[in-house]
Amino acid sequence: MLNLQSSTSYRWLGQVQESLDEILIDHAHCEYKAAATAMSLMGSYIADRELCDEMTQIVAEELEHFHSVLHLLERRGIPFQRQPAGHYGRELNALVRPNEPLRAVDRLLIASLIEARSCERFSLLAEHVADPELAEFYRSLFESEARHHTTYVRLAKHFADEETVRQRLKELAGREAEIVAQGNALPRMHS
């Protein structure tokens, strides 16, 4: 369902246990970036009415998640602040081909893979964090992240045939797995 070619390592769960506050701060940043990505896609492909309608819904949901994480941080006395970005998103976005319509396909499929990895990580957090409030919070996000993943894959088919999209998704998923396998010393949602 999620088109991922690897599973998250126990190394990441160790980072979560050691640096949960930092992971929560990064989660807020991720939700903001997800909304910004959807806005950017809407602006780039404004003539595609279905894409714009879907992006509008995704922006609203991602901003709702952003504010939910901010409230969670506030209740826990964790100050929201800037963080150095990890390499995950930067390396994935470097894979985007420069010319349309393949650029649109890649941007949508990379967004889908980021949503898929978030979905997988939220499931792990729901299972492994000891805090019942956080476990329930992450369980509640799973469905929307999975839906965003499938929406992005479906919309990529506006720009290329199904076989082209399927093959490119497989290629990008392989590269995403390599990027995740590198790990990151910074505790991040996608480290």
N, C-alpha and C positions, 0 to 999 in steps of 0.2 A: 504493500500500500504506500509506503513512504519513499520507495525508490532509493533508499540508502544502501551502500555497498559495504558498510562496516557498522559495528556497534561501538558505543562509547566504552572506553577502557575504565578499569577500576582506578587508574591514576586520577582521572577527572573526579570521581567520587571522593577521593582523598583530598583533592583541592577544595571541594565543596565543604567537607567537614572542617578543614583548617581555616577556610576563608569565606564562610557563608555570607558575612556582611558585604564583602567585596563582590561576590557573585550576585547578590541582590541588587547592588548598585549597577552592576553591568547589565542585569536583566532590564532595568529601567531604560538604560541607554539602548539596548537592543529593540525594545518596543518602540522607542522614538524613531530609531533608524528604519524599522519596518514600515512605519507610517510614512516616513520621508521617501522610502523606496517606492511605495505605492503612489504617492503624489507625483514623483518623478516619472513613473511609467504612464500615469494619466496624462501628464503634460506632453510627453513624447509621442503618445499615440491617441491624441485627443479626438481624432476622427472616428475611432473605433468605439461606438456607443456602448456595446456590451462590456468592453474592457474598462471604460470609464465608470460605468455603473458598479462593476465589481470592485474596482480600486476605491471608489467612494466608500463602499461598505468596509473594505479592509482598513482604510485609513481610520474610519470611526472606531472599529474594534481595536486596532493597535493603539490608538490614543487612549481609549478606555483602559486597556491593559497598562499602558504607561502610567496613567493616574492611579490605578489600583496599586501598582508597585510603589509609587511615590507615597501613597497613604500607608502602605505596609512599612516602608522605611521610617516614616514619621512616627508611627505608633511604637516602633522599636527603638526610637532614639538614634537612628543611623542617619547621619547627614548625607544628603545627595550631593555628589560632587563630580567634577570631571575625572576621567581616568584615561591613562594611556590606552589606546586601542590595541587589541590583539591583531594578529596577522590574518586570521581566518577570512573575514570579509574582503580584505584588500586582495588576498591571493585569489579568491574566487572571482572577484570582479575583474581581475587582470586577464581572465580567460575569455572575456566577452569579445567576440569578433567585431571588427570595426564597421562593416557594411550591412545595411539593411537589405533584406528582412532578417538576416541571420543574427544581427545585433539584437533585435527584439526577441527572437527565440532564446538567445543566450541569457539576456537580462531576466526574462520570465522564468526560465528553468533554474537559474542560479537563485532567484528569489524563492522558488519552490523548494530547492534543496536546503536553504537556510531555514525555512519554515519546518521542513521535515526533521532537520537536526534539532531544532528547538522542541518540536513535538516529542522526539525521542528523549531528550534531556528532561523535559518536564515530567514525563512518565517516570524516569529514574528518580527525580527529586521527590515525586509523590510517594514512591516506594521506600526511599532511603533516608529522608530527613526525619529526625526524631520529633520535630515540632509538628503537632497535629494541625495547627492553623496553616502552616506552610505546605504541608502535605496536601491538604484539601485545596488550597489555592492553586497549586500546580496541577492537581487533578482537574480542576475546573477549566484550565487553559488548553488542555490536550485537544479537545474537539475542534476549537476554532483554528488552532495551528494546523491540524490535519486538513481541515476544510480549505485553508489558505493554500496549502501545498497543492491540493488537487485543482484548485481554481487556477493557479499559475500555470500548471501543466496544460490544462484545458485551453487557456488563452494563448499559449504558445502555438497551438494548432491554427490560430488565426493567421499566422505568418509563415507556416510551412506545413507540409502534409504530415500525417500521423507517423509514418515510418521515419521520416527525417527527425521529427521531435523525439520519438522513442530512442533512436540511435544517439542523438546528441545528449539526451538525458542520461543515458547509460555512460557515455564518455565523461560528462561533467560529474556524475556521481562517483566515478572512479577517481577523478582528480580530487573531489571533495573528501573522499576517504583518505587519500594520501595526505592532504592538508591536515585533517583531524589527527592522523597518526603521528604527525610531527610533534603534537602537543604544544604547550605554551607554558612558560614559567609563570605567566600572569594568570591568576584564577579568573576565568571568564566563562560565560555561558557556552561559548564555542571554543574553549581552549583545548 
